[in-house]
Amino acid sequence: MSIGIFFGSDNDTTTSVCERLAEKLGGAELINVANADANAIAKFDKIILASSTWGDGELQADWDSYAETLSGTDFSGKVVGLLALGDADSYGSTFCDALYHLKNVAKGAKIVGATATDGYEFDESKGVEGGKFVGLAIDEVNQDGETDGRLDAWVAQIKSEGF
């Protein structure tokens, strides 16, 4: 069963993280949402939605448009993991809010991969529900040395949750 990683990236940081994630998953198709249509989601049963967080907690610009394209798409039968990048030091009050927005895109999906907030220092995040991130939060600005370990742990976790 193939895996699709749908990502948006302005400065290639998200691209780089998604390339590393694809390798750790044992292979996945990378789809830049800047070039994707609504039908691209249909060919995958296992999907990662990945975006950096911008401004006051918004999705990356290409994702913002793609989210509109996907509005009304039924993700039933799909297993989805969510990945967001953020900067906890400079944007501590909106850290990885992209997780929240991505979860709203994947209506009807089985969402896997909620992670603990331990080890992060931030004020608040819309991406936290019940004391956990709804996916994986990555801070390449302040904690880039943690990224590979977090990706490894997350891949093991989502696989154990049916991904």
N, CA and C of each residue as an Amber inpcrd file, in Angstrom:
protein
   489
   0.8510000  -1.1800000   0.0000000   0.0000000   0.0000000   0.0000000
   0.8940000   1.2390000   0.0000000   0.6610000   2.1230000  -0.9110000
   1.5380000   3.2870000  -1.0290000   1.1520000   4.4020000  -0.0580000
   2.1430000   5.2150000   0.2300000   2.0040000   6.3180000   1.1730000
   2.2380000   7.6190000   0.4200000   1.3830000   8.6000000   0.6570000
   1.5550000   9.9300000   0.0830000   1.8610000  10.9400000   1.1720000
   2.9190000  11.7070000   0.9630000   3.2480000  12.8030000   1.8800000
   2.9440000  14.1000000   1.1470000   1.9110000  14.7780000   1.5650000
   1.4740000  16.0340000   0.9610000   2.0530000  17.1740000   1.7900000
   2.8630000  18.0180000   1.1530000   3.5530000  19.0620000   1.8960000
   3.5400000  20.3730000   1.1150000   3.7070000  21.4450000   1.8660000
   3.9200000  22.7700000   1.3010000   5.1560000  23.3510000   1.9560000
   5.9720000  24.0440000   1.1650000   7.2300000  24.5550000   1.7160000
   7.6250000  25.8450000   1.0230000   7.9790000  26.8530000   1.8010000
   8.4420000  28.1150000   1.2320000   9.9670000  28.1840000   1.1680000
  10.6280000  27.6150000   2.1550000  12.0870000  27.7490000   2.2000000
  12.8070000  26.3980000   2.2320000  12.1250000  25.3510000   1.8120000
  12.6530000  23.9890000   1.6980000  12.9030000  23.2770000   3.0190000
  12.6340000  23.8910000   4.1450000  12.8070000  23.1960000   5.4160000
  11.7880000  22.0650000   5.5330000  10.5320000  22.3350000   5.2230000
   9.5030000  21.2950000   5.2690000   9.8070000  20.2150000   4.2350000
  10.2770000  20.6230000   3.0690000  10.6540000  19.6500000   2.0390000
  11.7130000  18.6920000   2.5800000  12.7400000  19.2390000   3.1950000
  13.8260000  18.4230000   3.7360000  13.3290000  17.4530000   4.8020000
  12.4970000  17.9250000   5.7130000  11.9580000  17.0650000   6.7680000
  11.1020000  15.9580000   6.1470000  10.3090000  16.2940000   5.1400000
   9.4520000  15.2950000   4.4930000  10.2740000  14.2700000   3.7060000
  11.3670000  14.6840000   3.1140000  12.2490000  13.7390000   2.4260000
  12.8480000  12.7540000   3.4270000  13.2560000  13.2570000   4.5780000
  13.7950000  12.3800000   5.6260000  12.7180000  11.4320000   6.1440000
  11.5030000  11.9490000   6.3080000  10.3870000  11.1240000   6.7630000
  10.0910000  10.0130000   5.7560000  10.0700000  10.3480000   4.4760000
   9.7990000   9.3480000   3.4320000  10.8120000   8.2180000   3.4980000
  12.0670000   8.5580000   3.6990000  13.1190000   7.5480000   3.8030000
  12.9010000   6.6580000   5.0170000  12.5290000   7.2600000   6.1460000
  12.3150000   6.5100000   7.3770000  11.0760000   5.6160000   7.2800000
  10.1130000   6.0070000   6.4640000   8.9180000   5.1890000   6.2520000
   9.1910000   4.0250000   5.3050000  10.3710000   4.0100000   4.7120000
  10.6910000   2.9530000   3.7570000  10.1840000   3.2630000   2.3670000
   9.9560000   4.5340000   2.1210000   9.4870000   4.9730000   0.8120000
   8.0840000   5.5440000   0.8770000   7.9290000   6.6710000   0.2590000
   6.6260000   7.3380000   0.1680000   6.7250000   8.3060000  -0.9980000
   5.5830000   8.5900000  -1.5930000   5.5570000   9.5610000  -2.6830000
   5.3920000  10.9550000  -2.0920000   6.2810000  11.8660000  -2.4810000
   6.2110000  13.2490000  -2.0220000   5.3970000  14.0600000  -3.0130000
   4.3800000  14.7440000  -2.5160000   3.5130000  15.5630000  -3.3590000
   3.5330000  16.9860000  -2.8270000   4.0750000  17.8970000  -3.6250000
   4.0600000  19.3080000  -3.2590000   2.6580000  19.8260000  -3.5670000
   1.9710000  20.3430000  -2.5600000   0.5870000  20.7660000  -2.7550000
   0.4640000  21.9410000  -3.7180000   1.5620000  22.6100000  -4.0040000
   1.5300000  23.6970000  -4.9940000   1.1790000  23.1640000  -6.3750000
   1.4440000  21.8730000  -6.6110000   1.2110000  21.2630000  -7.9190000
   0.1730000  20.1500000  -7.8830000  -0.5870000  20.0340000  -6.8180000
  -1.5250000  18.9190000  -6.6560000  -2.9640000  19.3620000  -6.8960000
  -3.7790000  18.4140000  -7.3550000  -5.2100000  18.6800000  -7.4710000
  -5.9490000  17.8360000  -6.4320000  -7.2360000  18.0090000  -6.3380000
  -8.0270000  17.3170000  -5.3190000  -7.9730000  15.8090000  -5.4940000
  -7.8330000  15.3130000  -6.7080000  -7.8230000  13.8750000  -6.9670000
  -6.5540000  13.1920000  -6.4850000  -5.4970000  13.9400000  -6.2180000
  -4.2270000  13.3450000  -5.7960000  -4.3770000  12.5470000  -4.5030000
  -5.2480000  12.9790000  -3.6250000  -5.4740000  12.3040000  -2.3420000
  -6.0670000  10.9100000  -2.5590000  -6.9000000  10.7620000  -3.5700000
  -7.6630000   9.5330000  -3.7800000  -6.7980000   8.2960000  -3.9840000
  -5.6070000   8.4520000  -4.5040000  -4.8090000   7.2610000  -4.8150000
  -4.0400000   6.6950000  -3.6280000  -4.1700000   7.3140000  -2.4630000
  -3.4680000   6.8480000  -1.2710000  -4.4470000   6.4780000  -0.1640000
  -4.1270000   5.4010000   0.5560000  -4.8870000   5.0440000   1.7550000
  -4.2000000   5.5490000   3.0110000  -2.8740000   5.7380000   2.8960000
  -2.0750000   6.2410000   4.0110000  -1.4450000   7.5580000   3.5820000
  -1.7140000   8.5890000   4.3760000  -1.3440000   9.9480000   3.9780000
  -0.7250000  10.6930000   5.1520000   0.3260000  11.4400000   4.8460000
   0.8830000  12.4040000   5.7960000   0.5660000  13.7870000   5.2350000
   0.0050000  14.6520000   6.0510000  -0.2180000  16.0540000   5.6880000
   0.8040000  16.8700000   6.4670000   1.6310000  17.6370000   5.7550000
   2.7320000  18.3620000   6.4020000   2.7760000  19.8200000   5.9540000
   2.8870000  20.7060000   6.9300000   2.9680000  22.1350000   6.6310000
   3.7600000  22.8460000   7.7210000   4.4260000  23.8990000   7.3190000
   5.0080000  24.7970000   8.3040000   3.8960000  25.7250000   8.7900000
   4.1450000  26.3930000   9.9110000   3.1850000  27.3330000  10.4780000
   3.7080000  28.7430000  10.2320000   2.8420000  29.6080000   9.7260000
   3.2480000  30.9610000   9.3410000   2.4070000  32.0220000  10.0370000
   2.9470000  33.2200000  10.1150000   2.2030000  34.3760000  10.6200000
   1.5900000  34.1300000  11.9830000   0.3070000  34.3330000  12.0600000
  -0.4180000  34.1600000  13.3200000  -0.9880000  32.7520000  13.4310000
  -0.2100000  31.7520000  13.0140000  -0.6460000  30.3690000  13.1520000
  -1.3120000  29.8010000  11.9200000  -1.0140000  30.3540000  10.7520000
  -1.6560000  29.8870000   9.5260000  -0.8510000  28.7830000   8.8490000
  -1.5220000  28.1160000   7.9260000  -0.8520000  27.1440000   7.0770000
   0.0770000  27.8490000   6.1110000   1.0460000  27.1240000   5.5860000
   1.9140000  27.6120000   4.5200000   1.0100000  28.0130000   3.3460000
   1.4100000  29.0060000   2.5650000   0.5500000  29.6150000   1.5350000
  -0.0130000  28.6100000   0.5270000   0.8060000  27.6870000   0.0190000
   0.2920000  26.7000000  -0.9310000  -0.7240000  25.7890000  -0.2640000
  -0.4990000  25.4570000   1.0050000  -1.4410000  24.6270000   1.7430000
  -2.7560000  25.3570000   1.9570000  -2.6650000  26.6580000   2.1860000
  -3.8790000  27.4390000   2.3850000  -4.7960000  27.2920000   1.1800000
  -4.2270000  27.3840000  -0.0150000  -5.0140000  27.2100000  -1.2480000
  -5.4710000  25.7700000  -1.4140000  -4.5740000  24.8130000  -1.1480000
  -4.9070000  23.4050000  -1.3420000  -6.0000000  22.9600000  -0.3610000
  -5.9920000  23.5040000   0.8420000  -7.0400000  23.1760000   1.8160000
  -8.4150000  23.5490000   1.2670000  -8.4880000  24.6830000   0.5730000
  -9.7520000  25.0720000  -0.0660000 -10.1230000  24.0900000  -1.1680000
  -9.1280000  23.6640000  -1.9480000  -9.3600000  22.6940000  -3.0120000
  -9.9200000  21.3930000  -2.4440000  -9.4440000  21.0020000  -1.2620000
  -9.8690000  19.7470000  -0.6430000 -11.1440000  19.8750000   0.1780000
 -11.6610000  21.0870000   0.3560000 -12.8660000  21.2280000   1.1830000
 -13.9710000  20.3710000   0.5830000 -14.5960000  19.5970000   1.4260000
 -15.6370000  18.6870000   0.9680000 -15.1110000  17.3000000   0.6080000
 -13.7840000  17.1250000   0.5760000 -13.2140000  15.8060000   0.2940000
 -13.4400000  14.9090000   1.5040000 -13.9130000  13.6980000   1.2370000
 -14.1550000  12.7330000   2.3060000 -12.9150000  11.8590000   2.4830000
 -12.3330000  11.9050000   3.6540000 -11.1400000  11.1320000   3.9590000
 -11.4740000   9.7950000   4.6200000 -12.7480000   9.3820000   4.5710000
 -13.1290000   8.1050000   5.1760000 -12.3190000   6.9800000   4.5570000
 -11.8740000   6.0490000   5.4120000 -11.0840000   4.9250000   4.9440000
  -9.5980000   5.2340000   4.8230000  -9.2170000   6.4770000   5.0490000
  -7.8140000   6.8740000   4.9660000  -7.2210000   6.9630000   6.3750000
  -5.9520000   6.5860000   6.4760000  -5.2110000   6.7430000   7.7270000
  -4.2740000   7.9230000   7.5090000  -4.3730000   8.9190000   8.3870000
  -3.6500000  10.1760000   8.1950000  -2.8150000  10.5260000   9.4110000
  -1.5680000  10.8950000   9.1360000  -0.6820000  11.4470000  10.1480000
  -0.4490000  12.9160000   9.8340000  -0.3340000  13.7250000  10.8570000
  -0.1730000  15.1650000  10.6920000   1.2030000  15.5970000  11.1810000
   1.8490000  16.4670000  10.4180000   3.1850000  16.9500000  10.7380000
   3.2110000  18.4590000  10.5370000   3.6820000  19.1720000  11.5500000
   3.7970000  20.6300000  11.4250000   5.1630000  21.0860000  11.8920000
   5.6560000  22.1100000  11.2370000   6.8930000  22.7590000  11.6480000
   6.5530000  24.1090000  12.2450000   7.3420000  24.5120000  13.2330000
   7.1300000  25.7990000  13.8630000   8.3960000  26.2770000  14.5480000
   8.3310000  27.4730000  15.0690000   9.4450000  28.1160000  15.7710000
   8.9260000  28.5040000  17.1580000   9.2390000  27.6710000  18.1570000
   8.6880000  27.8720000  19.4980000   9.2110000  29.1270000  20.1780000
  10.4310000  29.5560000  19.8600000  10.9770000  30.7480000  20.5070000
  10.3400000  32.0260000  19.9710000  10.2470000  32.1550000  18.6670000
   9.7220000  33.3870000  18.0720000   8.1930000  33.4140000  17.9830000
   7.5820000  32.2390000  17.9000000   6.1230000  32.1550000  17.7250000
   5.5240000  31.1900000  18.7520000   5.8600000  31.4110000  20.0120000
   5.4370000  30.5210000  21.0860000   3.9480000  30.4820000  21.3390000
   3.2080000  31.5060000  20.9120000   1.7620000  31.5220000  21.1560000
   0.9660000  30.8970000  20.0090000   1.6570000  30.5290000  18.9260000
   0.9840000  29.8670000  17.7960000   1.8090000  28.6640000  17.3160000
   2.5920000  28.0830000  18.2120000   3.5270000  27.0260000  17.8380000
   2.8160000  25.8350000  17.1910000   3.1870000  25.5450000  15.9800000
   2.6650000  24.4080000  15.2130000   1.1350000  24.3890000  15.1180000
   0.5300000  25.5830000  15.0580000  -0.9160000  25.6740000  14.8470000
  -1.3410000  25.0070000  13.5450000  -0.4100000  24.8140000  12.6120000
  -0.7430000  24.1440000  11.3510000  -1.3500000  22.7660000  11.6090000
  -0.9810000  22.1060000  12.6970000  -1.5700000  20.8000000  13.0230000
  -3.0880000  20.8870000  13.1030000  -3.5710000  21.9180000  13.7650000
  -5.0150000  22.1410000  13.9110000  -5.6860000  22.2810000  12.5470000
  -5.0750000  23.1010000  11.6910000  -5.6610000  23.3420000  10.3690000
  -5.6220000  22.0870000   9.5090000  -4.5270000  21.3390000   9.5730000
  -4.4220000  20.1060000   8.7940000  -5.4440000  19.0730000   9.2630000
  -5.6660000  19.0000000  10.5680000  -6.6750000  18.0610000  11.0860000
  -8.0510000  18.4070000  10.5310000  -8.3330000  19.6960000  10.4130000
  -9.6300000  20.1110000   9.8670000  -9.7670000  19.7710000   8.3880000
  -8.6500000  19.6580000   7.6660000  -8.6800000  19.2710000   6.2530000
  -9.0620000  17.8020000   6.1220000  -8.5610000  16.9600000   7.0200000
  -8.7000000  15.5010000   6.9070000  -9.9890000  14.9850000   7.5400000
 -11.1010000  15.5710000   7.1820000 -12.3980000  15.1950000   7.7570000
 -12.7470000  13.7510000   7.3980000 -13.0750000  12.9740000   8.4360000
 -13.4830000  11.5890000   8.2440000 -12.3390000  10.5950000   8.3020000
 -11.0940000  11.0640000   8.3410000  -9.9350000  10.1690000   8.3690000
  -9.7150000   9.6000000   9.7650000  -9.0220000   8.4630000   9.8020000
  -8.5010000   7.9630000  11.0640000  -7.1720000   8.6880000  11.2640000
  -7.1200000   9.5730000  12.2630000  -5.9110000  10.3540000  12.5410000
  -5.0450000   9.5640000  13.5270000  -3.7770000   9.3750000  13.1700000
  -2.8320000   8.6750000  14.0310000  -1.6530000   9.5890000  14.3490000
  -0.9070000   9.2360000  15.3850000   0.3490000   9.9220000  15.6510000
   0.3190000  11.0910000  16.5970000  -0.6480000  11.1540000  17.5160000
  -0.6270000  12.2200000  18.5230000   0.6280000  12.0560000  19.3680000
   1.2960000  13.1670000  19.6920000   2.5580000  13.0960000  20.4270000
   2.5430000  14.0020000  21.6490000   3.3760000  13.6490000  22.6160000
   3.4870000  14.4110000  23.8630000   4.1060000  15.7860000  23.6030000
   3.7640000  16.7220000  24.4390000   4.3260000  18.0710000  24.3540000
   5.6250000  18.1880000  25.1580000   6.0140000  17.1200000  25.8260000
   7.2590000  17.1180000  26.6190000   8.4420000  17.4330000  25.7100000
   9.3570000  18.2560000  26.2190000  10.5590000  18.5780000  25.4670000
  10.4350000  19.8120000  24.5910000   9.2640000  20.4020000  24.5620000
   9.0350000  21.6370000  23.7950000   8.7470000  22.7580000  24.7850000
   9.2040000  23.9640000  24.4830000   8.8890000  25.1210000  25.3100000
   8.1420000  26.1300000  24.4550000   6.8390000  26.2370000  24.6830000
   5.9850000  27.1500000  23.9300000   4.8450000  27.5860000  24.8450000
   4.1780000  28.6620000  24.4590000   3.0900000  29.1930000  25.2810000
   1.7750000  28.4610000  25.0310000   1.4110000  28.3410000  23.7590000
   0.1760000  27.6360000  23.4230000   0.1930000  27.2030000  21.9690000
  -0.7250000  26.2940000  21.6420000  -0.8490000  25.7960000  20.2800000
  -2.2550000  25.2660000  20.0630000  -2.8600000  25.6590000  18.9510000
  -4.1560000  25.0930000  18.5750000  -4.0020000  23.6190000  18.1950000
  -2.7530000  23.2000000  17.9710000  -2.4750000  21.8130000  17.6010000
  -2.4380000  20.8570000  18.7830000  -2.7260000  21.3510000  19.9750000
  -2.7480000  20.5090000  21.1690000  -4.1970000  20.2450000  21.5650000
  -4.5090000  18.9540000  21.7190000  -5.8260000  18.5260000  22.2210000
  -5.5980000  17.4860000  23.2970000  -6.2530000  17.6410000  24.4120000
  -6.1090000  16.6740000  25.4950000  -4.6850000  16.5420000  26.0010000
  -3.9130000  17.6310000  25.9390000  -2.5550000  17.6370000  26.4480000
  -1.5080000  17.0750000  25.4990000  -1.9070000  16.7160000  24.2690000
  -0.9600000  16.1870000  23.2840000  -1.1080000  16.9390000  21.9680000
  -0.0090000  16.9980000  21.2080000  -0.1160000  17.4750000  19.8290000
  -0.9400000  16.4520000  19.0530000  -1.7650000  16.9000000  18.1190000
  -2.5760000  15.9790000  17.3150000  -1.7440000  15.2850000  16.2380000
  -0.4850000  15.6100000  16.1610000   0.4580000  14.9900000  15.2270000
   1.8630000  15.2090000  15.7490000   2.8070000  15.3270000  14.8380000
   4.1950000  15.5540000  15.2300000   4.5710000  17.0070000  15.0050000
   5.1100000  17.6310000  16.0490000   5.5960000  19.0060000  15.9780000
   7.1170000  18.9760000  15.8190000   7.6110000  19.7250000  14.8520000
   9.0470000  19.8110000  14.5840000   9.4700000  21.2760000  14.6750000
  10.5390000  21.5230000  15.4070000  11.1060000  22.8690000  15.5180000
  12.5390000  22.8320000  14.9880000  12.6900000  23.0200000  13.6830000
  13.9970000  22.9890000  13.0380000  14.8210000  24.2350000  13.3540000
  14.1850000  25.2830000  13.8610000  14.8860000  26.5220000  14.1720000
  15.6560000  26.3900000  15.4830000  15.0080000  25.8520000  16.5030000
  15.5820000  25.8160000  17.8410000  15.9980000  24.4240000  18.3100000
  15.4190000  23.3870000  17.7120000  15.6760000  22.0180000  18.1810000
  15.9780000  21.0780000  17.0130000  16.7450000  21.5300000  16.0380000
  17.0110000  20.7000000  14.8620000  17.7370000  19.4050000  15.2130000
  18.4660000  19.3910000  16.2960000  19.1450000  18.1770000  16.7330000
  18.1990000  17.0920000  17.2270000  16.9510000  17.4560000  17.4810000
  15.9330000  16.5120000  17.9510000  15.1260000  15.8920000  16.8040000
  15.2080000  16.4670000  15.6160000  14.2980000  16.0940000  14.5270000
  14.3870000  14.6220000  14.1390000  15.5830000  14.1130000  13.8840000
  15.6810000  12.7190000  13.4460000  15.1560000  11.7430000  14.4950000
  15.4660000  11.9770000  15.7490000  14.9480000  11.1210000  16.8110000
  13.4380000  11.1890000  16.9100000  12.8890000  12.3840000  16.7510000
  11.4250000  12.5390000  16.7940000  10.7770000  11.8470000  15.5980000
  11.3910000  11.9730000  14.4240000  10.8550000  11.2890000  13.2390000
  10.8990000   9.7750000  13.4250000  12.0180000   9.2540000  13.9140000
  12.1380000   7.8050000  14.1400000  11.0630000   7.3070000  15.0960000
  10.8980000   7.9970000  16.2180000   9.8990000   7.5910000  17.2140000
   8.4890000   7.6810000  16.6410000   8.2340000   8.7260000  15.8510000
   6.8950000   8.9260000  15.2830000   6.5770000   7.8560000  14.2460000
   7.5440000   7.5180000  13.4200000   7.3230000   6.4680000  12.4180000
   6.9700000   5.1530000  13.1170000   7.7070000   4.7930000  14.1550000
   7.4010000   3.5700000  14.9050000   5.9980000   3.6510000  15.5050000
   5.6510000   4.8120000  16.0250000   4.3360000   4.9940000  16.6500000
   3.2140000   4.8680000  15.6350000   3.2990000   5.5990000  14.5160000
   2.1790000   5.5640000  13.5680000   2.0390000   4.1800000  12.9360000
   3.1410000   3.4830000  12.7400000   3.0640000   2.1110000  12.2240000
   2.3290000   1.2130000  13.2170000   2.5740000   1.4080000  14.5130000
   1.8870000   0.6030000  15.5340000   0.4050000   0.9720000  15.6460000
   0.0320000   2.1500000  15.1030000  -1.3620000   2.6040000  15.1500000
  -2.0940000   2.3230000  13.8330000  -1.5020000   1.5120000  12.9820000
  -2.1900000   1.1160000  11.7600000  -1.8110000   1.8550000  10.5120000
  -0.7540000   2.6180000  10.5730000  -0.3070000   3.3660000   9.3820000
   0.5370000   2.4500000   8.5060000
